[in-house]
Amino acid sequence: MSDTRRSSTGGSGSGSGSSNPAGTSGSSVSESVARSKEVIGSAATEAMNSGASDFQSLRADLNSLKDTVTTFMSKAGNEAAKSARDVTSTMAGQVSGVASDLAGKGAEMASAATEQAKTFASELENMARRNPIGALAGAVLIGVLIGLMGRRN
């Protein structure tokens, strides 16, 4: 059985003249497995650290992007409000100008109508002074017409 063990552990099978005894070959495999575990563990640790570092970098980038978008939206909102105020102010100024022009023209028209009424009254007065009987006859005629219109209603 000792020969069988040697052949299963890497011996030559005959038991004579093997370069590595059975104990040495088993320990080198164990050492090799242990070193492999250490290398794999070290690689896994490095990968985890690298992943964590990448994750932190990504988190920082996303926070920076969030701040940038927030700032952009705030500025865009402020600019929109400013534009709306400017447009409103401009429109109010234009409406005020038009209303002022209309008021001025209305005042001019009222003044002109007042002047025409004064001129007409002055002409009637002059006509009545030149022909008083004709003025009385015209006043009577106007009175009769107003009386007739009052009866119909």
SEKEKOL-97234 format. One record per residue: residue number from 0; residue in one letter; chain; x, y, z of N, C-alpha, C, O in turn. Coordinates in nm, 4 decimals. Layout:
N
ATOM   seq   type   mol        n.x        n.y        n.z       ca.x       ca.y       ca.z        c.x        c.y        c.z        o.x        o.y        o.z
ATOM   NUM      a     A          X          Y          Z          X          Y          Z          X          Y          Z          X          Y          Z
...
END
This chain:
153
ATOM   seq   type   mol        n.x        n.y        n.z       ca.x       ca.y       ca.z        c.x        c.y        c.z        o.x        o.y        o.z
ATOM     0      m     A     0.0785    -0.1168     0.0000     0.0000     0.0000     0.0000     0.0837     0.1245     0.0000     0.0394     0.2273    -0.0511
ATOM     1      s     A     0.1961     0.1202     0.0520     0.2824     0.2369     0.0525     0.3218     0.2735    -0.0888     0.3385     0.3916    -0.1192
ATOM     2      d     A     0.3370     0.1758    -0.1755     0.3643     0.2080    -0.3160     0.2448     0.2760    -0.3800     0.2613     0.3664    -0.4619
ATOM     3      t     A     0.1285     0.2349    -0.3449     0.0085     0.2938    -0.4020    -0.0053     0.4376    -0.3569    -0.0467     0.5240    -0.4341
ATOM     4      r     A     0.0295     0.4630    -0.2322     0.0229     0.6006    -0.1837     0.1236     0.6880    -0.2552     0.0943     0.8020    -0.2912
ATOM     5      r     A     0.2392     0.6353    -0.2749     0.3406     0.7150    -0.3437     0.2975     0.7464    -0.4853     0.3187     0.8579    -0.5328
ATOM     6      s     A     0.2391     0.6531    -0.5517     0.1994     0.6803    -0.6894     0.0834     0.7789    -0.6924     0.0724     0.8568    -0.7871
ATOM     7      s     A    -0.0023     0.7779    -0.5932    -0.1148     0.8704    -0.5943    -0.0727     1.0089    -0.5514    -0.1419     1.1058    -0.5827
ATOM     8      t     A     0.0394     1.0223    -0.4802     0.0853     1.1542    -0.4383     0.1891     1.2103    -0.5314     0.2469     1.3149    -0.5019
ATOM     9      g     A     0.2150     1.1459    -0.6419     0.3074     1.2017    -0.7393     0.4352     1.1245    -0.7480     0.5283     1.1726    -0.8126
ATOM    10      g     A     0.4479     1.0068    -0.6873     0.5706     0.9262    -0.6966     0.5781     0.8587    -0.8294     0.4860     0.8703    -0.9103
ATOM    11      s     A     0.6856     0.7882    -0.8541     0.7053     0.7251    -0.9835     0.6336     0.5924    -0.9915     0.6193     0.5370    -1.1005
ATOM    12      g     A     0.5895     0.5413    -0.8826     0.5178     0.4140    -0.8864     0.6039     0.3018    -0.8393     0.5489     0.2086    -0.7805
ATOM    13      s     A     0.7319     0.3000    -0.8584     0.8175     0.1906    -0.8153     0.8775     0.2206    -0.6805     0.9192     0.1274    -0.6117
ATOM    14      g     A     0.8840     0.3418    -0.6400     0.9360     0.3773    -0.5100     1.0841     0.3974    -0.5102     1.1384     0.4326    -0.4055
ATOM    15      s     A     1.1528     0.3784    -0.6166     1.2962     0.3951    -0.6152     1.3374     0.5047    -0.7084     1.2909     0.5092    -0.8223
ATOM    16      g     A     1.4243     0.5945    -0.6637     1.4868     0.6968    -0.7464     1.3964     0.8133    -0.7799     1.4231     0.8816    -0.8788
ATOM    17      s     A     1.2931     0.8403    -0.7058     1.2100     0.9576    -0.7373     1.2791     1.0826    -0.6900     1.3438     1.0830    -0.5852
ATOM    18      s     A     1.2658     1.1890    -0.7669     1.3359     1.3124    -0.7334     1.2641     1.3880    -0.6225     1.3313     1.4546    -0.5437
ATOM    19      n     A     1.1329     1.3820    -0.6117     1.0577     1.4500    -0.5051     0.9905     1.3468    -0.4188     0.9087     1.2678    -0.4661
ATOM    20      p     A     1.0248     1.3476    -0.2933     0.9549     1.2551    -0.2072     0.8103     1.2975    -0.1910     0.7774     1.4123    -0.2209
ATOM    21      a     A     0.7244     1.2113    -0.1457     0.5802     1.2352    -0.1353     0.5490     1.3518    -0.0440     0.4575     1.4276    -0.0761
ATOM    22      g     A     0.6161     1.3718     0.0645     0.5904     1.4792     0.1586     0.6238     1.6145     0.0997     0.5515     1.7111     0.1240
ATOM    23      t     A     0.7294     1.6245     0.0241     0.7717     1.7514    -0.0340     0.6733     1.7958    -0.1401     0.6382     1.9136    -0.1465
ATOM    24      s     A     0.6291     1.7054    -0.2216     0.5369     1.7410    -0.3287     0.4029     1.7854    -0.2711     0.3429     1.8771    -0.3271
ATOM    25      g     A     0.3535     1.7283    -0.1661     0.2270     1.7670    -0.1026     0.2374     1.9048    -0.0415     0.1428     1.9831    -0.0501
ATOM    26      s     A     0.3509     1.9368     0.0205     0.3643     2.0685     0.0819     0.3783     2.1764    -0.0240     0.3306     2.2880    -0.0032
ATOM    27      s     A     0.4427     2.1471    -0.1380     0.4554     2.2484    -0.2425     0.3196     2.2767    -0.3065     0.2941     2.3905    -0.3460
ATOM    28      v     A     0.2334     2.1788    -0.3177     0.0983     2.2002    -0.3700     0.0194     2.2860    -0.2715    -0.0531     2.3773    -0.3109
ATOM    29      s     A     0.0349     2.2549    -0.1417    -0.0344     2.3337    -0.0391     0.0133     2.4775    -0.0405    -0.0660     2.5711    -0.0298
ATOM    30      e     A     0.1447     2.4938    -0.0540     0.1997     2.6290    -0.0605     0.1508     2.7006    -0.1857     0.1192     2.8196    -0.1813
ATOM    31      s     A     0.1446     2.6306    -0.2940     0.0979     2.6873    -0.4193    -0.0486     2.7307    -0.4080    -0.0862     2.8376    -0.4559
ATOM    32      v     A    -0.1299     2.6474    -0.3449    -0.2715     2.6793    -0.3253    -0.2834     2.7997    -0.2321    -0.3653     2.8885    -0.2558
ATOM    33      a     A    -0.2031     2.8032    -0.1272    -0.2072     2.9142    -0.0317    -0.1669     3.0445    -0.1001    -0.2311     3.1478    -0.0813
ATOM    34      r     A    -0.0583     3.0388    -0.1811    -0.0157     3.1583    -0.2534    -0.1234     3.2038    -0.3512    -0.1479     3.3235    -0.3664
ATOM    35      s     A    -0.1874     3.1079    -0.4173    -0.2950     3.1410    -0.5110    -0.4099     3.2088    -0.4388    -0.4672     3.3058    -0.4884
ATOM    36      k     A    -0.4438     3.1562    -0.3196    -0.5505     3.2175    -0.2404    -0.5131     3.3603    -0.2028    -0.5964     3.4507    -0.2097
ATOM    37      e     A    -0.3884     3.3803    -0.1632    -0.3425     3.5139    -0.1253    -0.3482     3.6082    -0.2447    -0.3935     3.7220    -0.2324
ATOM    38      v     A    -0.3018     3.5603    -0.3617    -0.3026     3.6429    -0.4820    -0.4457     3.6766    -0.5210    -0.4769     3.7910    -0.5539
ATOM    39      i     A    -0.5320     3.5762    -0.5169    -0.6733     3.6000    -0.5526    -0.7370     3.6954    -0.4523    -0.8107     3.7856    -0.4919
ATOM    40      g     A    -0.7099     3.6771    -0.3235    -0.7632     3.7661    -0.2204    -0.7120     3.9073    -0.2388    -0.7875     4.0037    -0.2261
ATOM    41      s     A    -0.5829     3.9198    -0.2690    -0.5242     4.0521    -0.2909    -0.5869     4.1184    -0.4130    -0.6173     4.2376    -0.4109
ATOM    42      a     A    -0.6061     4.0408    -0.5196    -0.6680     4.0946    -0.6415    -0.8123     4.1360    -0.6136    -0.8578     4.2403    -0.6608
ATOM    43      a     A    -0.8839     4.0540    -0.5368    -1.0224     4.0868    -0.5029    -1.0283     4.2138    -0.4182    -1.1150     4.2987    -0.4389
ATOM    44      t     A    -0.9361     4.2266    -0.3232    -0.9316     4.3466    -0.2386    -0.9018     4.4696    -0.3226    -0.9652     4.5739    -0.3061
ATOM    45      e     A    -0.8053     4.4572    -0.4128    -0.7719     4.5691    -0.5009    -0.8912     4.6057    -0.5897    -0.9192     4.7236    -0.6117
ATOM    46      a     A    -0.9611     4.5039    -0.6402    -1.0785     4.5285    -0.7253    -1.1880     4.5982    -0.6450    -1.2532     4.6896    -0.6955
ATOM    47      m     A    -1.2089     4.5556    -0.5195    -1.3103     4.6186    -0.4339    -1.2713     4.7639    -0.4047    -1.3553     4.8537    -0.4104
ATOM    48      n     A    -1.1441     4.7856    -0.3737    -1.0983     4.9227    -0.3461    -1.1126     5.0100    -0.4701    -1.1549     5.1253    -0.4616
ATOM    49      s     A    -1.0770     4.9543    -0.5847    -1.0897     5.0286    -0.7100    -1.2369     5.0580    -0.7398    -1.2712     5.1685    -0.7819
ATOM    50      g     A    -1.3240     4.9581    -0.7177    -1.4679     4.9768    -0.7389    -1.5246     5.0810    -0.6440    -1.6062     5.1642    -0.6836
ATOM    51      a     A    -1.4807     5.0763    -0.5178    -1.5278     5.1749    -0.4208    -1.4805     5.3143    -0.4600    -1.5555     5.4113    -0.4492
ATOM    52      s     A    -1.3570     5.3238    -0.5050    -1.3036     5.4530    -0.5476    -1.3803     5.5042    -0.6696    -1.4134     5.6225    -0.6771
ATOM    53      d     A    -1.4087     5.4147    -0.7655    -1.4867     5.4532    -0.8835    -1.6277     5.4959    -0.8427    -1.6822     5.5921    -0.8970
ATOM    54      f     A    -1.6865     5.4239    -0.7470    -1.8204     5.4567    -0.6999    -1.8218     5.5941    -0.6332    -1.9138     5.6729    -0.6554
ATOM    55      q     A    -1.7209     5.6230    -0.5522    -1.7109     5.7541    -0.4874    -1.6938     5.8640    -0.5920    -1.7540     5.9708    -0.5811
ATOM    56      s     A    -1.6126     5.8374    -0.6920    -1.5922     5.9344    -0.7995    -1.7225     5.9583    -0.8753    -1.7555     6.0724    -0.9076
ATOM    57      l     A    -1.7959     5.8520    -0.9036    -1.9241     5.8636    -0.9725    -2.0231     5.9423    -0.8876    -2.0959     6.0267    -0.9399
ATOM    58      r     A    -2.0265     5.9159    -0.7582    -2.1156     5.9874    -0.6670    -2.0817     6.1373    -0.6680    -2.1713     6.2215    -0.6746
ATOM    59      a     A    -1.9530     6.1694    -0.6616    -1.9099     6.3096    -0.6640    -1.9494     6.3761    -0.7961    -1.9947     6.4906    -0.7978
ATOM    60      d     A    -1.9316     6.3028    -0.9069    -1.9692     6.3580    -1.0375    -2.1197     6.3836    -1.0448    -2.1626     6.4864    -1.0973
ATOM    61      l     A    -2.1999     6.2906    -0.9924    -2.3456     6.3076    -0.9946    -2.3877     6.4253    -0.9065    -2.4773     6.5011    -0.9435
ATOM    62      n     A    -2.3242     6.4411    -0.7910    -2.3550     6.5556    -0.7057    -2.3182     6.6863    -0.7749    -2.3915     6.7848    -0.7659
ATOM    63      s     A    -2.2056     6.6870    -0.8434    -2.1642     6.8059    -0.9176    -2.2635     6.8358    -1.0296    -2.2990     6.9516    -1.0519
ATOM    64      l     A    -2.3082     6.7323    -1.0998    -2.4063     6.7490    -1.2065    -2.5375     6.8027    -1.1499    -2.6002     6.8901    -1.2097
ATOM    65      k     A    -2.5786     6.7504    -1.0350    -2.7017     6.7976    -0.9706    -2.6892     6.9459    -0.9373    -2.7825     7.0226    -0.9614
ATOM    66      d     A    -2.5752     6.9871    -0.8823    -2.5541     7.1281    -0.8484    -2.5555     7.2149    -0.9740    -2.6121     7.3242    -0.9739
ATOM    67      t     A    -2.4932     7.1658    -1.0807    -2.4891     7.2408    -1.2061    -2.6299     7.2588    -1.2630    -2.6664     7.3685    -1.3053
ATOM    68      v     A    -2.7081     7.1521    -1.2640    -2.8449     7.1590    -1.3169    -2.9297     7.2528    -1.2305    -3.0091     7.3308    -1.2832
ATOM    69      t     A    -2.9131     7.2453    -1.0989    -2.9878     7.3334    -1.0093    -2.9531     7.4792    -1.0363    -3.0418     7.5642    -1.0439
ATOM    70      t     A    -2.8258     7.5076    -1.0507    -2.7823     7.6446    -1.0797    -2.8370     7.6914    -1.2138    -2.8849     7.8041    -1.2267
ATOM    71      f     A    -2.8294     7.6036    -1.3136    -2.8801     7.6374    -1.4465    -3.0296     7.6685    -1.4420    -3.0742     7.7679    -1.4992
ATOM    72      m     A    -3.1070     7.5837    -1.3741    -3.2514     7.6036    -1.3668    -3.2841     7.7331    -1.2920    -3.3759     7.8059    -1.3299
ATOM    73      s     A    -3.2095     7.7605    -1.1872    -3.2311     7.8831    -1.1110    -3.2047     8.0053    -1.1979    -3.2839     8.0995    -1.1998
ATOM    74      k     A    -3.0921     8.0031    -1.2704    -3.0587     8.1157    -1.3578    -3.1607     8.1297    -1.4705    -3.2004     8.2407    -1.5059
ATOM    75      a     A    -3.2027     8.0162    -1.5266    -3.3014     8.0205    -1.6351    -3.4328     8.0784    -1.5839    -3.4960     8.1585    -1.6530
ATOM    76      g     A    -3.4745     8.0392    -1.4644    -3.5968     8.0930    -1.4058    -3.5853     8.2419    -1.3800    -3.6789     8.3175    -1.4058
ATOM    77      n     A    -3.4706     8.2841    -1.3291    -3.4491     8.4270    -1.3040    -3.4516     8.5065    -1.4337    -3.5098     8.6148    -1.4395
ATOM    78      e     A    -3.3883     8.4529    -1.5376    -3.3864     8.5217    -1.6670    -3.5278     8.5304    -1.7264    -3.5654     8.6326    -1.7837
ATOM    79      a     A    -3.6049     8.4231    -1.7123    -3.7421     8.4242    -1.7640    -3.8253     8.5284    -1.6901    -3.9019     8.6022    -1.7520
ATOM    80      a     A    -3.8106     8.5346    -1.5580    -3.8846     8.6338    -1.4794    -3.8418     8.7755    -1.5180    -3.9253     8.8652    -1.5298
ATOM    81      k     A    -3.7115     8.7950    -1.5377    -3.6610     8.9275    -1.5764    -3.7166     8.9672    -1.7126    -3.7583     9.0814    -1.7319
ATOM    82      s     A    -3.7173     8.8730    -1.8073    -3.7715     8.9013    -1.9404    -3.9200     8.9364    -1.9320    -3.9667     9.0287    -1.9988
ATOM    83      a     A    -3.9934     8.8620    -1.8494    -4.1365     8.8903    -1.8345    -4.1576     9.0293    -1.7742    -4.2467     9.1025    -1.8175
ATOM    84      r     A    -4.0764     9.0661    -1.6749    -4.0873     9.2001    -1.6157    -4.0547     9.3076    -1.7196    -4.1225     9.4100    -1.7271
ATOM    85      d     A    -3.9502     9.2833    -1.7998    -3.9130     9.3807    -1.9020    -4.0242     9.3990    -2.0048    -4.0573     9.5114    -2.0424
ATOM    86      v     A    -4.0817     9.2869    -2.0499    -4.1898     9.2936    -2.1489    -4.3101     9.3664    -2.0881    -4.3723     9.4502    -2.1533
ATOM    87      t     A    -4.3419     9.3333    -1.9626    -4.4553     9.3972    -1.8961    -4.4310     9.5475    -1.8815    -4.5204     9.6288    -1.9049
ATOM    88      s     A    -4.3099     9.5823    -1.8429    -4.2758     9.7240    -1.8271    -4.2847     9.7965    -1.9611    -4.3384     9.9071    -1.9683
ATOM    89      t     A    -4.2330     9.7358    -2.0661    -4.2376     9.7960    -2.1988    -4.3820     9.8143    -2.2446    -4.4194     9.9200    -2.2953
ATOM    90      m     A    -4.4631     9.7090    -2.2258    -4.6041     9.7172    -2.2663    -4.6779     9.8236    -2.1856    -4.7590     9.8982    -2.2405
ATOM    91      a     A    -4.6501     9.8308    -2.0559    -4.7149     9.9319    -1.9717    -4.6753    10.0712    -2.0181    -4.7590    10.1614    -2.0217
ATOM    92      g     A    -4.5498    10.0895    -2.0534    -4.5044    10.2186    -2.1036    -4.5738    10.2560    -2.2335    -4.6144    10.3706    -2.2525
ATOM    93      q     A    -4.5871    10.1578    -2.3235    -4.6528    10.1848    -2.4510    -4.8010    10.2164    -2.4311    -4.8538    10.3092    -2.4924
ATOM    94      v     A    -4.8677    10.1392    -2.3451    -5.0098    10.1625    -2.3192    -5.0278    10.2992    -2.2542    -5.1206    10.3731    -2.2871
ATOM    95      s     A    -4.9382    10.3317    -2.1618    -4.9451    10.4623    -2.0960    -4.9265    10.5745    -2.1976    -4.9966    10.6756    -2.1928
ATOM    96      g     A    -4.8313    10.5564    -2.2902    -4.8089    10.6563    -2.3946    -4.9306    10.6743    -2.4839    -4.9681    10.7868    -2.5167
ATOM    97      v     A    -4.9924    10.5631    -2.5231    -5.1109    10.5701    -2.6093    -5.2263    10.6368    -2.5339    -5.2974    10.7205    -2.5897
ATOM    98      a     A    -5.2445    10.5992    -2.4063    -5.3521    10.6587    -2.3271    -5.3282    10.8086    -2.3094    -5.4222    10.8878    -2.3156
ATOM    99      s     A    -5.2050    10.8465    -2.2880    -5.1718    10.9885    -2.2738    -5.2008    11.0643    -2.4032    -5.2553    11.1747    -2.4006
ATOM   100      d     A    -5.1638    11.0036    -2.5170    -5.1921    11.0661    -2.6462    -5.3425    11.0826    -2.6682    -5.3888    11.1869    -2.7143
ATOM   101      l     A    -5.4186    10.9767    -2.6340    -5.5641    10.9836    -2.6497    -5.6239    11.0911    -2.5598    -5.7132    11.1647    -2.6017
ATOM   102      a     A    -5.5753    11.1002    -2.4369    -5.6261    11.2027    -2.3457    -5.5943    11.3418    -2.4001    -5.6776    11.4322    -2.3942
ATOM   103      g     A    -5.4739    11.3579    -2.4527    -5.4366    11.4875    -2.5116    -5.5245    11.5232    -2.6295    -5.5697    11.6371    -2.6413
ATOM   104      k     A    -5.5496    11.4266    -2.7175    -5.6346    11.4520    -2.8340    -5.7783    11.4797    -2.7919    -5.8455    11.5642    -2.8509
ATOM   105      g     A    -5.8258    11.4078    -2.6890    -5.9615    11.4329    -2.6376    -5.9733    11.5730    -2.5806    -6.0741    11.6406    -2.6011
ATOM   106      a     A    -5.8708    11.6167    -2.5093    -5.8719    11.7528    -2.4540    -5.8708    11.8560    -2.5655    -5.9394    11.9578    -2.5572
ATOM   107      e     A    -5.7922    11.8296    -2.6705    -5.7886    11.9210    -2.7846    -5.9246    11.9291    -2.8531    -5.9700    12.0371    -2.8909
ATOM   108      m     A    -5.9893    11.8127    -2.8686    -6.1213    11.8104    -2.9326    -6.2243    11.8842    -2.8467    -6.3078    11.9581    -2.8990
ATOM   109      a     A    -6.2182    11.8642    -2.7158    -6.3119    11.9337    -2.6262    -6.2892    12.0842    -2.6326    -6.3843    12.1624    -2.6325
ATOM   110      s     A    -6.1640    12.1235    -2.6379    -6.1324    12.2665    -2.6476    -6.1839    12.3234    -2.7791    -6.2393    12.4333    -2.7825
ATOM   111      a     A    -6.1653    12.2477    -2.8879    -6.2135    12.2944    -3.0182    -6.3653    12.3033    -3.0196    -6.4213    12.3976    -3.0754
ATOM   112      a     A    -6.4334    12.2045    -2.9577    -6.5807    12.2068    -2.9528    -6.6283    12.3254    -2.8693    -6.7278    12.3891    -2.9037
ATOM   113      t     A    -6.5594    12.3550    -2.7619    -6.5948    12.4693    -2.6790    -6.5797    12.5991    -2.7585    -6.6647    12.6878    -2.7518
ATOM   114      e     A    -6.4719    12.6082    -2.8324    -6.4498    12.7282    -2.9146    -6.5584    12.7415    -3.0209    -6.6062    12.8523    -3.0452
ATOM   115      q     A    -6.5983    12.6325    -3.0845    -6.7025    12.6375    -3.1870    -6.8375    12.6766    -3.1258    -6.9143    12.7519    -3.1856
ATOM   116      a     A    -6.8651    12.6240    -3.0051    -6.9910    12.6594    -2.9388    -6.9923    12.8076    -2.9044    -7.0945    12.8743    -2.9201
ATOM   117      k     A    -6.8790    12.8593    -2.8575    -6.8704    13.0024    -2.8261    -6.8881    13.0850    -2.9529    -6.9565    13.1873    -2.9521
ATOM   118      t     A    -6.8269    13.0404    -3.0608    -6.8388    13.1125    -3.1879    -6.9833    13.1099    -3.2369    -7.0342    13.2118    -3.2836
ATOM   119      f     A    -7.0503    12.9949    -3.2272    -7.1892    12.9816    -3.2705    -7.2797    13.0714    -3.1854    -7.3679    13.1390    -3.2383
ATOM   120      a     A    -7.2575    13.0717    -3.0530    -7.3385    13.1558    -2.9640    -7.3156    13.3031    -2.9959    -7.4093    13.3829    -2.9937
ATOM   121      s     A    -7.1936    13.3380    -3.0248    -7.1609    13.4755    -3.0604    -7.2303    13.5151    -3.1896    -7.2818    13.6264    -3.2000
ATOM   122      e     A    -7.2327    13.4276    -3.2869    -7.3002    13.4537    -3.4149    -7.4499    13.4695    -3.3936    -7.5107    13.5586    -3.4529
ATOM   123      l     A    -7.5115    13.3848    -3.3100    -7.6553    13.3964    -3.2823    -7.6861    13.5290    -3.2133    -7.7865    13.5938    -3.2430
ATOM   124      e     A    -7.6004    13.5677    -3.1229    -7.6190    13.6938    -3.0519    -7.6103    13.8108    -3.1494    -7.6923    13.9024    -3.1434
ATOM   125      n     A    -7.5137    13.8085    -3.2374    -7.4990    13.9156    -3.3371    -7.6198    13.9194    -3.4317    -7.6661    14.0278    -3.4674
ATOM   126      m     A    -7.6714    13.8028    -3.4729    -7.7868    13.7952    -3.5610    -7.9101    13.8513    -3.4892    -7.9901    13.9233    -3.5490
ATOM   127      a     A    -7.9247    13.8174    -3.3598    -8.0398    13.8666    -3.2830    -8.0315    14.0171    -3.2661    -8.1360    14.0820    -3.2621
ATOM   128      r     A    -7.9150    14.0757    -3.2562    -7.8998    14.2202    -3.2439    -7.9311    14.2886    -3.3770    -7.9849    14.3993    -3.3781
ATOM   129      r     A    -7.8987    14.2257    -3.4865    -7.9253    14.2847    -3.6178    -8.0726    14.2721    -3.6561    -8.1282    14.3626    -3.7183
ATOM   130      n     A    -8.1358    14.1612    -3.6196    -8.2760    14.1371    -3.6574    -8.3490    14.0794    -3.5364    -8.3628    13.9574    -3.5278
ATOM   131      p     A    -8.3962    14.1614    -3.4426    -8.4585    14.1100    -3.3211    -8.5926    14.0412    -3.3463    -8.6243    13.9444    -3.2772
ATOM   132      i     A    -8.6708    14.0864    -3.4408    -8.8016    14.0245    -3.4670    -8.7813    13.8856    -3.5260    -8.8544    13.7932    -3.4904
ATOM   133      g     A    -8.6870    13.8688    -3.6124    -8.6587    13.7370    -3.6708    -8.6079    13.6403    -3.5637    -8.6388    13.5213    -3.5684
ATOM   134      a     A    -8.5313    13.6899    -3.4687    -8.4809    13.6057    -3.3604    -8.5953    13.5593    -3.2725    -8.5987    13.4437    -3.2304
ATOM   135      l     A    -8.6941    13.6533    -3.2432    -8.8104    13.6145    -3.1615    -8.8952    13.5118    -3.2363    -8.9425    13.4156    -3.1757
ATOM   136      a     A    -8.9151    13.5302    -3.3652    -8.9944    13.4361    -3.4440    -8.9265    13.2983    -3.4456    -8.9940    13.1960    -3.4341
ATOM   137      g     A    -8.7960    13.2954    -3.4593    -8.7233    13.1674    -3.4576    -8.7334    13.0990    -3.3219    -8.7454    12.9766    -3.3160
ATOM   138      a     A    -8.7288    13.1748    -3.2128    -8.7401    13.1184    -3.0783    -8.8786    13.0604    -3.0556    -8.8928    12.9539    -2.9955
ATOM   139      v     A    -8.9846    13.1329    -3.1053    -9.1219    13.0827    -3.0923    -9.1362    12.9536    -3.1711    -9.1941    12.8570    -3.1215
ATOM   140      l     A    -9.0851    12.9505    -3.2913    -9.0935    12.8307    -3.3755    -9.0242    12.7117    -3.3085    -9.0788    12.6014    -3.3087
ATOM   141      i     A    -8.9087    12.7313    -3.2529    -8.8359    12.6230    -3.1845    -8.9149    12.5771    -3.0628    -8.9180    12.4574    -3.0340
ATOM   142      g     A    -8.9791    12.6691    -2.9901    -9.0601    12.6328    -2.8737    -9.1793    12.5484    -2.9116    -9.2119    12.4511    -2.8435
ATOM   143      v     A    -9.2452    12.5859    -3.0215    -9.3615    12.5084    -3.0687    -9.3184    12.3680    -3.1085    -9.3861    12.2711    -3.0743
ATOM   144      l     A    -9.2082    12.3554    -3.1793    -9.1593    12.2222    -3.2208    -9.1259    12.1349    -3.0986    -9.1587    12.0162    -3.0972
ATOM   145      i     A    -9.0630    12.1909    -2.9991    -9.0304    12.1147    -2.8795    -9.1590    12.0734    -2.8073    -9.1663    11.9625    -2.7544
ATOM   146      g     A    -9.2591    12.1593    -2.8041    -9.3889    12.1270    -2.7412    -9.4582    12.0139    -2.8130    -9.5161    11.9264    -2.7487
ATOM   147      l     A    -9.4538    12.0134    -2.9451    -9.5195    11.9077    -3.0235    -9.4497    11.7734    -3.0012    -9.5146    11.6693    -2.9906
ATOM   148      m     A    -9.3202    11.7775    -2.9944    -9.2462    11.6509    -2.9703    -9.2720    11.5971    -2.8301    -9.2708    11.4758    -2.8091
ATOM   149      g     A    -9.2949    11.6849    -2.7354    -9.3228    11.6425    -2.5987    -9.4599    11.5766    -2.5862    -9.4769    11.4866    -2.5039
ATOM   150      r     A    -9.5571    11.6188    -2.6650    -9.6923    11.5601    -2.6615    -9.6955    11.4206    -2.7216    -9.7735    11.3365    -2.6769
ATOM   151      r     A    -9.6135    11.3944    -2.8207    -9.6137    11.2641    -2.8882    -9.5619    11.1530    -2.7952    -9.6079    11.0392    -2.8042
ATOM   152      n     A    -9.4714    11.1832    -2.7104    -9.4158    11.0820    -2.6212    -9.5043    11.0701    -2.5022    -9.4770    10.9901    -2.4127
END
